[in-house]
Amino acid sequence: MTMLKLGALVDDRPVRLTIELPAAIHRDLAAYADVLARETGTKTEPTKLIAPMLARFMASDRAFAKARRAKAQPSSDGDGST
């Protein structure tokens, strides 16, 4: 069995975005969707893979996580303001 980074997709309320992808990336998305369908038994449109792939990428980016945590922490300049 192939160990894909994505598993079955969860239904969620979408936010519509319009993007342009190089043809090679679209072909790879379609191929990934085919492999995922064989693994999960559920056919998925290639466009539905983009959001979980981005989420997985951002979740695994340690520098992004560190920057995000630093931004979320209140400033500690000693005057009690945030």
PDB file of N, CA, C and O in Angstrom, chain B, residues numbered from 101:
ATOM      1  N   MET B 101       0.847  -1.175   0.000  1.00  0.00           N
ATOM      2  CA  MET B 101       0.000   0.000   0.000  1.00  0.00           C
ATOM      3  C   MET B 101       0.898   1.247   0.000  1.00  0.00           C
ATOM      4  O   MET B 101       1.886   1.306   0.731  1.00  0.00           O
ATOM      5  N   THR B 102       0.548   2.226  -0.816  1.00  0.00           N
ATOM      6  CA  THR B 102       1.295   3.475  -0.910  1.00  0.00           C
ATOM      7  C   THR B 102       1.025   4.335   0.316  1.00  0.00           C
ATOM      8  O   THR B 102      -0.107   4.403   0.794  1.00  0.00           O
ATOM      9  N   MET B 103       2.055   4.984   0.821  1.00  0.00           N
ATOM     10  CA  MET B 103       1.901   5.869   1.973  1.00  0.00           C
ATOM     11  C   MET B 103       1.798   7.310   1.483  1.00  0.00           C
ATOM     12  O   MET B 103       2.801   8.022   1.427  1.00  0.00           O
ATOM     13  N   LEU B 104       0.592   7.740   1.131  1.00  0.00           N
ATOM     14  CA  LEU B 104       0.367   9.098   0.677  1.00  0.00           C
ATOM     15  C   LEU B 104       0.338  10.050   1.858  1.00  0.00           C
ATOM     16  O   LEU B 104      -0.006   9.646   2.969  1.00  0.00           O
ATOM     17  N   LYS B 105       0.692  11.299   1.637  1.00  0.00           N
ATOM     18  CA  LYS B 105       0.637  12.299   2.699  1.00  0.00           C
ATOM     19  C   LYS B 105      -0.788  12.715   2.997  1.00  0.00           C
ATOM     20  O   LYS B 105      -1.067  13.199   4.094  1.00  0.00           O
ATOM     21  N   LEU B 106      -1.710  12.537   2.037  1.00  0.00           N
ATOM     22  CA  LEU B 106      -3.114  12.865   2.256  1.00  0.00           C
ATOM     23  C   LEU B 106      -3.919  11.601   2.428  1.00  0.00           C
ATOM     24  O   LEU B 106      -3.630  10.572   1.817  1.00  0.00           O
ATOM     25  N   GLY B 107      -4.925  11.689   3.263  1.00  0.00           N
ATOM     26  CA  GLY B 107      -5.865  10.600   3.427  1.00  0.00           C
ATOM     27  C   GLY B 107      -7.218  11.037   2.887  1.00  0.00           C
ATOM     28  O   GLY B 107      -7.297  11.927   2.041  1.00  0.00           O
ATOM     29  N   ALA B 108      -8.269  10.420   3.369  1.00  0.00           N
ATOM     30  CA  ALA B 108      -9.615  10.793   2.949  1.00  0.00           C
ATOM     31  C   ALA B 108      -9.863  12.256   3.312  1.00  0.00           C
ATOM     32  O   ALA B 108      -9.414  12.728   4.356  1.00  0.00           O
ATOM     33  N   LEU B 109     -10.575  12.964   2.449  1.00  0.00           N
ATOM     34  CA  LEU B 109     -10.820  14.385   2.650  1.00  0.00           C
ATOM     35  C   LEU B 109     -12.069  14.612   3.484  1.00  0.00           C
ATOM     36  O   LEU B 109     -13.047  13.874   3.370  1.00  0.00           O
ATOM     37  N   VAL B 110     -12.028  15.645   4.329  1.00  0.00           N
ATOM     38  CA  VAL B 110     -13.138  16.014   5.189  1.00  0.00           C
ATOM     39  C   VAL B 110     -13.922  17.132   4.502  1.00  0.00           C
ATOM     40  O   VAL B 110     -13.335  18.076   3.973  1.00  0.00           O
ATOM     41  N   ASP B 111     -15.244  17.020   4.514  1.00  0.00           N
ATOM     42  CA  ASP B 111     -16.069  18.098   3.975  1.00  0.00           C
ATOM     43  C   ASP B 111     -15.978  19.291   4.909  1.00  0.00           C
ATOM     44  O   ASP B 111     -16.055  19.141   6.129  1.00  0.00           O
ATOM     45  N   ASP B 112     -15.813  20.477   4.336  1.00  0.00           N
ATOM     46  CA  ASP B 112     -15.695  21.696   5.115  1.00  0.00           C
ATOM     47  C   ASP B 112     -16.287  22.830   4.288  1.00  0.00           C
ATOM     48  O   ASP B 112     -16.384  22.725   3.065  1.00  0.00           O
ATOM     49  N   ARG B 113     -16.679  23.904   4.947  1.00  0.00           N
ATOM     50  CA  ARG B 113     -17.212  25.060   4.219  1.00  0.00           C
ATOM     51  C   ARG B 113     -16.087  25.710   3.434  1.00  0.00           C
ATOM     52  O   ARG B 113     -15.089  26.128   4.022  1.00  0.00           O
ATOM     53  N   PRO B 114     -16.226  25.803   2.131  1.00  0.00           N
ATOM     54  CA  PRO B 114     -15.149  26.345   1.306  1.00  0.00           C
ATOM     55  C   PRO B 114     -15.174  27.870   1.200  1.00  0.00           C
ATOM     56  O   PRO B 114     -16.205  28.512   1.401  1.00  0.00           O
ATOM     57  N   VAL B 115     -14.034  28.412   0.886  1.00  0.00           N
ATOM     58  CA  VAL B 115     -13.878  29.803   0.483  1.00  0.00           C
ATOM     59  C   VAL B 115     -13.398  29.739  -0.953  1.00  0.00           C
ATOM     60  O   VAL B 115     -12.391  29.094  -1.245  1.00  0.00           O
ATOM     61  N   ARG B 116     -14.107  30.398  -1.848  1.00  0.00           N
ATOM     62  CA  ARG B 116     -13.777  30.293  -3.276  1.00  0.00           C
ATOM     63  C   ARG B 116     -12.552  31.127  -3.607  1.00  0.00           C
ATOM     64  O   ARG B 116     -12.477  32.312  -3.281  1.00  0.00           O
ATOM     65  N   LEU B 117     -11.595  30.484  -4.262  1.00  0.00           N
ATOM     66  CA  LEU B 117     -10.399  31.136  -4.783  1.00  0.00           C
ATOM     67  C   LEU B 117     -10.262  30.753  -6.246  1.00  0.00           C
ATOM     68  O   LEU B 117     -10.664  29.663  -6.655  1.00  0.00           O
ATOM     69  N   THR B 118      -9.698  31.646  -7.019  1.00  0.00           N
ATOM     70  CA  THR B 118      -9.398  31.338  -8.410  1.00  0.00           C
ATOM     71  C   THR B 118      -7.891  31.382  -8.562  1.00  0.00           C
ATOM     72  O   THR B 118      -7.259  32.394  -8.260  1.00  0.00           O
ATOM     73  N   ILE B 119      -7.313  30.281  -9.034  1.00  0.00           N
ATOM     74  CA  ILE B 119      -5.866  30.221  -9.209  1.00  0.00           C
ATOM     75  C   ILE B 119      -5.545  29.668 -10.589  1.00  0.00           C
ATOM     76  O   ILE B 119      -6.356  28.982 -11.211  1.00  0.00           O
ATOM     77  N   GLU B 120      -4.363  29.978 -11.043  1.00  0.00           N
ATOM     78  CA  GLU B 120      -3.863  29.394 -12.283  1.00  0.00           C
ATOM     79  C   GLU B 120      -2.690  28.503 -11.929  1.00  0.00           C
ATOM     80  O   GLU B 120      -1.795  28.895 -11.181  1.00  0.00           O
ATOM     81  N   LEU B 121      -2.707  27.298 -12.478  1.00  0.00           N
ATOM     82  CA  LEU B 121      -1.636  26.338 -12.230  1.00  0.00           C
ATOM     83  C   LEU B 121      -0.969  25.979 -13.551  1.00  0.00           C
ATOM     84  O   LEU B 121      -1.622  25.949 -14.594  1.00  0.00           O
ATOM     85  N   PRO B 122       0.314  25.711 -13.506  1.00  0.00           N
ATOM     86  CA  PRO B 122       0.955  25.161 -14.705  1.00  0.00           C
ATOM     87  C   PRO B 122       0.318  23.811 -15.041  1.00  0.00           C
ATOM     88  O   PRO B 122      -0.121  23.074 -14.158  1.00  0.00           O
ATOM     89  N   ALA B 123       0.282  23.513 -16.326  1.00  0.00           N
ATOM     90  CA  ALA B 123      -0.337  22.262 -16.786  1.00  0.00           C
ATOM     91  C   ALA B 123       0.300  21.043 -16.115  1.00  0.00           C
ATOM     92  O   ALA B 123      -0.399  20.082 -15.793  1.00  0.00           O
ATOM     93  N   ALA B 124       1.599  21.073 -15.905  1.00  0.00           N
ATOM     94  CA  ALA B 124       2.286  19.928 -15.283  1.00  0.00           C
ATOM     95  C   ALA B 124       1.782  19.686 -13.864  1.00  0.00           C
ATOM     96  O   ALA B 124       1.633  18.539 -13.443  1.00  0.00           O
ATOM     97  N   ILE B 125       1.519  20.762 -13.131  1.00  0.00           N
ATOM     98  CA  ILE B 125       1.004  20.591 -11.766  1.00  0.00           C
ATOM     99  C   ILE B 125      -0.415  20.034 -11.815  1.00  0.00           C
ATOM    100  O   ILE B 125      -0.771  19.182 -11.001  1.00  0.00           O
ATOM    101  N   HIS B 126      -1.222  20.499 -12.750  1.00  0.00           N
ATOM    102  CA  HIS B 126      -2.577  19.958 -12.874  1.00  0.00           C
ATOM    103  C   HIS B 126      -2.536  18.473 -13.214  1.00  0.00           C
ATOM    104  O   HIS B 126      -3.313  17.688 -12.670  1.00  0.00           O
ATOM    105  N   ARG B 127      -1.637  18.088 -14.106  1.00  0.00           N
ATOM    106  CA  ARG B 127      -1.499  16.657 -14.440  1.00  0.00           C
ATOM    107  C   ARG B 127      -1.095  15.870 -13.197  1.00  0.00           C
ATOM    108  O   ARG B 127      -1.613  14.779 -12.956  1.00  0.00           O
ATOM    109  N   ASP B 128      -0.174  16.418 -12.407  1.00  0.00           N
ATOM    110  CA  ASP B 128       0.237  15.728 -11.180  1.00  0.00           C
ATOM    111  C   ASP B 128      -0.910  15.638 -10.179  1.00  0.00           C
ATOM    112  O   ASP B 128      -1.062  14.619  -9.505  1.00  0.00           O
ATOM    113  N   LEU B 129      -1.715  16.686 -10.076  1.00  0.00           N
ATOM    114  CA  LEU B 129      -2.881  16.635  -9.195  1.00  0.00           C
ATOM    115  C   LEU B 129      -3.850  15.541  -9.645  1.00  0.00           C
ATOM    116  O   LEU B 129      -4.377  14.789  -8.825  1.00  0.00           O
ATOM    117  N   ALA B 130      -4.075  15.463 -10.941  1.00  0.00           N
ATOM    118  CA  ALA B 130      -4.965  14.425 -11.469  1.00  0.00           C
ATOM    119  C   ALA B 130      -4.405  13.030 -11.184  1.00  0.00           C
ATOM    120  O   ALA B 130      -5.151  12.124 -10.811  1.00  0.00           O
ATOM    121  N   ALA B 131      -3.113  12.861 -11.358  1.00  0.00           N
ATOM    122  CA  ALA B 131      -2.482  11.568 -11.075  1.00  0.00           C
ATOM    123  C   ALA B 131      -2.575  11.249  -9.583  1.00  0.00           C
ATOM    124  O   ALA B 131      -2.843  10.108  -9.207  1.00  0.00           O
ATOM    125  N   TYR B 132      -2.354  12.251  -8.735  1.00  0.00           N
ATOM    126  CA  TYR B 132      -2.450  12.057  -7.286  1.00  0.00           C
ATOM    127  C   TYR B 132      -3.878  11.654  -6.918  1.00  0.00           C
ATOM    128  O   TYR B 132      -4.081  10.757  -6.100  1.00  0.00           O
ATOM    129  N   ALA B 133      -4.870  12.321  -7.524  1.00  0.00           N
ATOM    130  CA  ALA B 133      -6.270  11.995  -7.255  1.00  0.00           C
ATOM    131  C   ALA B 133      -6.569  10.551  -7.649  1.00  0.00           C
ATOM    132  O   ALA B 133      -7.315   9.864  -6.952  1.00  0.00           O
ATOM    133  N   ASP B 134      -5.998  10.085  -8.753  1.00  0.00           N
ATOM    134  CA  ASP B 134      -6.191   8.696  -9.172  1.00  0.00           C
ATOM    135  C   ASP B 134      -5.607   7.717  -8.156  1.00  0.00           C
ATOM    136  O   ASP B 134      -6.243   6.724  -7.804  1.00  0.00           O
ATOM    137  N   VAL B 135      -4.395   8.003  -7.691  1.00  0.00           N
ATOM    138  CA  VAL B 135      -3.761   7.129  -6.699  1.00  0.00           C
ATOM    139  C   VAL B 135      -4.556   7.156  -5.394  1.00  0.00           C
ATOM    140  O   VAL B 135      -4.779   6.114  -4.778  1.00  0.00           O
ATOM    141  N   LEU B 136      -4.980   8.342  -4.978  1.00  0.00           N
ATOM    142  CA  LEU B 136      -5.766   8.475  -3.748  1.00  0.00           C
ATOM    143  C   LEU B 136      -7.084   7.709  -3.868  1.00  0.00           C
ATOM    144  O   LEU B 136      -7.526   7.086  -2.902  1.00  0.00           O
ATOM    145  N   ALA B 137      -7.706   7.747  -5.025  1.00  0.00           N
ATOM    146  CA  ALA B 137      -8.954   7.008  -5.237  1.00  0.00           C
ATOM    147  C   ALA B 137      -8.732   5.511  -5.093  1.00  0.00           C
ATOM    148  O   ALA B 137      -9.567   4.808  -4.525  1.00  0.00           O
ATOM    149  N   ARG B 138      -7.613   5.023  -5.604  1.00  0.00           N
ATOM    150  CA  ARG B 138      -7.302   3.592  -5.447  1.00  0.00           C
ATOM    151  C   ARG B 138      -7.054   3.253  -3.982  1.00  0.00           C
ATOM    152  O   ARG B 138      -7.443   2.181  -3.518  1.00  0.00           O
ATOM    153  N   GLU B 139      -6.407   4.164  -3.248  1.00  0.00           N
ATOM    154  CA  GLU B 139      -6.085   3.914  -1.840  1.00  0.00           C
ATOM    155  C   GLU B 139      -7.316   3.973  -0.943  1.00  0.00           C
ATOM    156  O   GLU B 139      -7.482   3.136  -0.056  1.00  0.00           O
ATOM    157  N   THR B 140      -8.189   4.971  -1.176  1.00  0.00           N
ATOM    158  CA  THR B 140      -9.326   5.186  -0.281  1.00  0.00           C
ATOM    159  C   THR B 140     -10.624   4.611  -0.792  1.00  0.00           C
ATOM    160  O   THR B 140     -11.576   4.454  -0.029  1.00  0.00           O
ATOM    161  N   GLY B 141     -10.678   4.292  -2.085  1.00  0.00           N
ATOM    162  CA  GLY B 141     -11.907   3.796  -2.663  1.00  0.00           C
ATOM    163  C   GLY B 141     -12.924   4.900  -2.945  1.00  0.00           C
ATOM    164  O   GLY B 141     -14.077   4.615  -3.269  1.00  0.00           O
ATOM    165  N   THR B 142     -12.501   6.155  -2.823  1.00  0.00           N
ATOM    166  CA  THR B 142     -13.380   7.297  -3.054  1.00  0.00           C
ATOM    167  C   THR B 142     -12.774   8.196  -4.108  1.00  0.00           C
ATOM    168  O   THR B 142     -11.644   8.663  -3.965  1.00  0.00           O
ATOM    169  N   LYS B 143     -13.537   8.440  -5.183  1.00  0.00           N
ATOM    170  CA  LYS B 143     -13.052   9.313  -6.246  1.00  0.00           C
ATOM    171  C   LYS B 143     -13.079  10.761  -5.761  1.00  0.00           C
ATOM    172  O   LYS B 143     -14.065  11.204  -5.171  1.00  0.00           O
ATOM    173  N   THR B 144     -12.004  11.489  -6.008  1.00  0.00           N
ATOM    174  CA  THR B 144     -11.875  12.875  -5.588  1.00  0.00           C
ATOM    175  C   THR B 144     -11.441  13.721  -6.770  1.00  0.00           C
ATOM    176  O   THR B 144     -10.543  13.334  -7.518  1.00  0.00           O
ATOM    177  N   GLU B 145     -12.067  14.863  -6.941  1.00  0.00           N
ATOM    178  CA  GLU B 145     -11.651  15.788  -7.987  1.00  0.00           C
ATOM    179  C   GLU B 145     -10.280  16.348  -7.641  1.00  0.00           C
ATOM    180  O   GLU B 145     -10.027  16.663  -6.478  1.00  0.00           O
ATOM    181  N   PRO B 146      -9.395  16.480  -8.611  1.00  0.00           N
ATOM    182  CA  PRO B 146      -8.055  17.005  -8.340  1.00  0.00           C
ATOM    183  C   PRO B 146      -8.069  18.365  -7.643  1.00  0.00           C
ATOM    184  O   PRO B 146      -7.205  18.637  -6.809  1.00  0.00           O
ATOM    185  N   THR B 147      -9.036  19.220  -7.973  1.00  0.00           N
ATOM    186  CA  THR B 147      -9.087  20.540  -7.345  1.00  0.00           C
ATOM    187  C   THR B 147      -9.349  20.457  -5.846  1.00  0.00           C
ATOM    188  O   THR B 147      -8.963  21.358  -5.101  1.00  0.00           O
ATOM    189  N   LYS B 148      -9.994  19.400  -5.401  1.00  0.00           N
ATOM    190  CA  LYS B 148     -10.272  19.223  -3.972  1.00  0.00           C
ATOM    191  C   LYS B 148      -9.013  18.856  -3.184  1.00  0.00           C
ATOM    192  O   LYS B 148      -9.028  18.888  -1.953  1.00  0.00           O
ATOM    193  N   LEU B 149      -7.940  18.513  -3.868  1.00  0.00           N
ATOM    194  CA  LEU B 149      -6.694  18.145  -3.191  1.00  0.00           C
ATOM    195  C   LEU B 149      -5.865  19.361  -2.793  1.00  0.00           C
ATOM    196  O   LEU B 149      -5.026  19.275  -1.897  1.00  0.00           O
ATOM    197  N   ILE B 150      -6.097  20.488  -3.451  1.00  0.00           N
ATOM    198  CA  ILE B 150      -5.244  21.652  -3.250  1.00  0.00           C
ATOM    199  C   ILE B 150      -5.271  22.135  -1.803  1.00  0.00           C
ATOM    200  O   ILE B 150      -4.213  22.349  -1.211  1.00  0.00           O
ATOM    201  N   ALA B 151      -6.452  22.312  -1.223  1.00  0.00           N
ATOM    202  CA  ALA B 151      -6.547  22.815   0.152  1.00  0.00           C
ATOM    203  C   ALA B 151      -5.876  21.888   1.164  1.00  0.00           C
ATOM    204  O   ALA B 151      -5.096  22.368   1.986  1.00  0.00           O
ATOM    205  N   PRO B 152      -6.147  20.569   1.140  1.00  0.00           N
ATOM    206  CA  PRO B 152      -5.468  19.714   2.117  1.00  0.00           C
ATOM    207  C   PRO B 152      -3.958  19.642   1.897  1.00  0.00           C
ATOM    208  O   PRO B 152      -3.195  19.493   2.851  1.00  0.00           O
ATOM    209  N   MET B 153      -3.526  19.747   0.629  1.00  0.00           N
ATOM    210  CA  MET B 153      -2.086  19.748   0.368  1.00  0.00           C
ATOM    211  C   MET B 153      -1.434  21.005   0.947  1.00  0.00           C
ATOM    212  O   MET B 153      -0.370  20.932   1.562  1.00  0.00           O
ATOM    213  N   LEU B 154      -2.075  22.152   0.746  1.00  0.00           N
ATOM    214  CA  LEU B 154      -1.548  23.387   1.322  1.00  0.00           C
ATOM    215  C   LEU B 154      -1.542  23.330   2.845  1.00  0.00           C
ATOM    216  O   LEU B 154      -0.577  23.750   3.484  1.00  0.00           O
ATOM    217  N   ALA B 155      -2.618  22.810   3.422  1.00  0.00           N
ATOM    218  CA  ALA B 155      -2.690  22.695   4.881  1.00  0.00           C
ATOM    219  C   ALA B 155      -1.585  21.792   5.409  1.00  0.00           C
ATOM    220  O   ALA B 155      -0.942  22.109   6.409  1.00  0.00           O
ATOM    221  N   ARG B 156      -1.366  20.672   4.738  1.00  0.00           N
ATOM    222  CA  ARG B 156      -0.316  19.736   5.156  1.00  0.00           C
ATOM    223  C   ARG B 156       1.059  20.375   5.037  1.00  0.00           C
ATOM    224  O   ARG B 156       1.912  20.210   5.909  1.00  0.00           O
ATOM    225  N   PHE B 157       1.266  21.112   3.942  1.00  0.00           N
ATOM    226  CA  PHE B 157       2.530  21.796   3.738  1.00  0.00           C
ATOM    227  C   PHE B 157       2.773  22.817   4.857  1.00  0.00           C
ATOM    228  O   PHE B 157       3.850  22.846   5.453  1.00  0.00           O
ATOM    229  N   MET B 158       1.774  23.648   5.137  1.00  0.00           N
ATOM    230  CA  MET B 158       1.951  24.669   6.168  1.00  0.00           C
ATOM    231  C   MET B 158       2.124  24.051   7.549  1.00  0.00           C
ATOM    232  O   MET B 158       2.894  24.560   8.364  1.00  0.00           O
ATOM    233  N   ALA B 159       1.414  22.957   7.819  1.00  0.00           N
ATOM    234  CA  ALA B 159       1.539  22.295   9.121  1.00  0.00           C
ATOM    235  C   ALA B 159       2.924  21.697   9.317  1.00  0.00           C
ATOM    236  O   ALA B 159       3.383  21.564  10.452  1.00  0.00           O
ATOM    237  N   SER B 160       3.595  21.334   8.230  1.00  0.00           N
ATOM    238  CA  SER B 160       4.914  20.714   8.353  1.00  0.00           C
ATOM    239  C   SER B 160       6.066  21.706   8.211  1.00  0.00           C
ATOM    240  O   SER B 160       7.231  21.322   8.310  1.00  0.00           O
ATOM    241  N   ASP B 161       5.749  22.972   7.982  1.00  0.00           N
ATOM    242  CA  ASP B 161       6.779  24.006   7.816  1.00  0.00           C
ATOM    243  C   ASP B 161       7.130  24.575   9.193  1.00  0.00           C
ATOM    244  O   ASP B 161       6.381  25.385   9.741  1.00  0.00           O
ATOM    245  N   ARG B 162       8.245  24.161   9.740  1.00  0.00           N
ATOM    246  CA  ARG B 162       8.624  24.565  11.097  1.00  0.00           C
ATOM    247  C   ARG B 162       8.869  26.059  11.213  1.00  0.00           C
ATOM    248  O   ARG B 162       8.519  26.665  12.225  1.00  0.00           O
ATOM    249  N   ALA B 163       9.467  26.660  10.193  1.00  0.00           N
ATOM    250  CA  ALA B 163       9.719  28.102  10.240  1.00  0.00           C
ATOM    251  C   ALA B 163       8.403  28.875  10.263  1.00  0.00           C
ATOM    252  O   ALA B 163       8.288  29.876  10.970  1.00  0.00           O
ATOM    253  N   PHE B 164       7.414  28.423   9.499  1.00  0.00           N
ATOM    254  CA  PHE B 164       6.104  29.067   9.503  1.00  0.00           C
ATOM    255  C   PHE B 164       5.452  28.931  10.872  1.00  0.00           C
ATOM    256  O   PHE B 164       4.903  29.902  11.392  1.00  0.00           O
ATOM    257  N   ALA B 165       5.505  27.745  11.460  1.00  0.00           N
ATOM    258  CA  ALA B 165       4.901  27.521  12.779  1.00  0.00           C
ATOM    259  C   ALA B 165       5.559  28.421  13.828  1.00  0.00           C
ATOM    260  O   ALA B 165       4.877  28.993  14.678  1.00  0.00           O
ATOM    261  N   LYS B 166       6.864  28.539  13.765  1.00  0.00           N
ATOM    262  CA  LYS B 166       7.585  29.379  14.717  1.00  0.00           C
ATOM    263  C   LYS B 166       7.187  30.849  14.548  1.00  0.00           C
ATOM    264  O   LYS B 166       6.938  31.543  15.534  1.00  0.00           O
ATOM    265  N   ALA B 167       7.129  31.315  13.315  1.00  0.00           N
ATOM    266  CA  ALA B 167       6.740  32.703  13.052  1.00  0.00           C
ATOM    267  C   ALA B 167       5.301  32.948  13.485  1.00  0.00           C
ATOM    268  O   ALA B 167       4.987  34.013  14.017  1.00  0.00           O
ATOM    269  N   ARG B 168       4.447  31.996  13.267  1.00  0.00           N
ATOM    270  CA  ARG B 168       3.038  32.140  13.646  1.00  0.00           C
ATOM    271  C   ARG B 168       2.886  32.210  15.165  1.00  0.00           C
ATOM    272  O   ARG B 168       2.111  33.017  15.678  1.00  0.00           O
ATOM    273  N   ARG B 169       3.631  31.357  15.889  1.00  0.00           N
ATOM    274  CA  ARG B 169       3.594  31.394  17.356  1.00  0.00           C
ATOM    275  C   ARG B 169       4.120  32.726  17.867  1.00  0.00           C
ATOM    276  O   ARG B 169       3.549  33.307  18.790  1.00  0.00           O
ATOM    277  N   ALA B 170       5.200  33.210  17.277  1.00  0.00           N
ATOM    278  CA  ALA B 170       5.789  34.474  17.711  1.00  0.00           C
ATOM    279  C   ALA B 170       4.812  35.625  17.494  1.00  0.00           C
ATOM    280  O   ALA B 170       4.734  36.532  18.322  1.00  0.00           O
ATOM    281  N   LYS B 171       4.083  35.601  16.415  1.00  0.00           N
ATOM    282  CA  LYS B 171       3.116  36.661  16.120  1.00  0.00           C
ATOM    283  C   LYS B 171       1.937  36.600  17.088  1.00  0.00           C
ATOM    284  O   LYS B 171       1.383  37.636  17.455  1.00  0.00           O
ATOM    285  N   ALA B 172       1.551  35.395  17.502  1.00  0.00           N
ATOM    286  CA  ALA B 172       0.390  35.214  18.375  1.00  0.00           C
ATOM    287  C   ALA B 172       0.692  35.604  19.824  1.00  0.00           C
ATOM    288  O   ALA B 172      -0.234  35.886  20.585  1.00  0.00           O
ATOM    289  N   GLN B 173       1.949  35.625  20.213  1.00  0.00           N
ATOM    290  CA  GLN B 173       2.308  35.961  21.593  1.00  0.00           C
ATOM    291  C   GLN B 173       2.271  37.466  21.773  1.00  0.00           C
ATOM    292  O   GLN B 173       2.758  38.207  20.919  1.00  0.00           O
ATOM    293  N   PRO B 174       1.680  37.938  22.911  1.00  0.00           N
ATOM    294  CA  PRO B 174       1.662  39.380  23.160  1.00  0.00           C
ATOM    295  C   PRO B 174       3.084  39.899  23.395  1.00  0.00           C
ATOM    296  O   PRO B 174       3.961  39.170  23.856  1.00  0.00           O
ATOM    297  N   SER B 175       3.281  41.151  23.071  1.00  0.00           N
ATOM    298  CA  SER B 175       4.619  41.736  23.272  1.00  0.00           C
ATOM    299  C   SER B 175       4.924  41.784  24.766  1.00  0.00           C
ATOM    300  O   SER B 175       4.025  41.907  25.597  1.00  0.00           O
ATOM    301  N   SER B 176       6.196  41.686  25.082  1.00  0.00           N
ATOM    302  CA  SER B 176       6.610  41.691  26.510  1.00  0.00           C
ATOM    303  C   SER B 176       7.587  42.829  26.726  1.00  0.00           C
ATOM    304  O   SER B 176       8.753  42.611  27.055  1.00  0.00           O
ATOM    305  N   ASP B 177       7.086  44.075  26.534  1.00  0.00           N
ATOM    306  CA  ASP B 177       7.958  45.233  26.702  1.00  0.00           C
ATOM    307  C   ASP B 177       7.888  45.821  28.081  1.00  0.00           C
ATOM    308  O   ASP B 177       8.523  46.840  28.353  1.00  0.00           O
ATOM    309  N   GLY B 178       7.104  45.184  28.989  1.00  0.00           N
ATOM    310  CA  GLY B 178       7.123  45.578  30.373  1.00  0.00           C
ATOM    311  C   GLY B 178       6.062  46.598  30.766  1.00  0.00           C
ATOM    312  O   GLY B 178       5.888  46.843  31.959  1.00  0.00           O
ATOM    313  N   ASP B 179       5.345  47.203  29.824  1.00  0.00           N
ATOM    314  CA  ASP B 179       4.364  48.210  30.213  1.00  0.00           C
ATOM    315  C   ASP B 179       2.949  47.647  30.333  1.00  0.00           C
ATOM    316  O   ASP B 179       2.008  48.392  30.609  1.00  0.00           O
ATOM    317  N   GLY B 180       2.794  46.353  30.129  1.00  0.00           N
ATOM    318  CA  GLY B 180       1.515  45.696  30.295  1.00  0.00           C
ATOM    319  C   GLY B 180       0.601  45.828  29.105  1.00  0.00           C
ATOM    320  O   GLY B 180      -0.466  45.214  29.093  1.00  0.00           O
ATOM    321  N   SER B 181       0.967  46.596  28.108  1.00  0.00           N
ATOM    322  CA  SER B 181       0.122  46.721  26.920  1.00  0.00           C
ATOM    323  C   SER B 181       0.426  45.576  25.967  1.00  0.00           C
ATOM    324  O   SER B 181       1.505  44.984  25.994  1.00  0.00           O
ATOM    325  N   THR B 182      -0.551  45.285  25.128  1.00  0.00           N
ATOM    326  CA  THR B 182      -0.355  44.216  24.137  1.00  0.00           C
ATOM    327  C   THR B 182      -0.435  44.748  22.749  1.00  0.00           C
ATOM    328  O   THR B 182      -0.294  43.990  21.789  1.00  0.00           O
TER     329      THR B 182
END
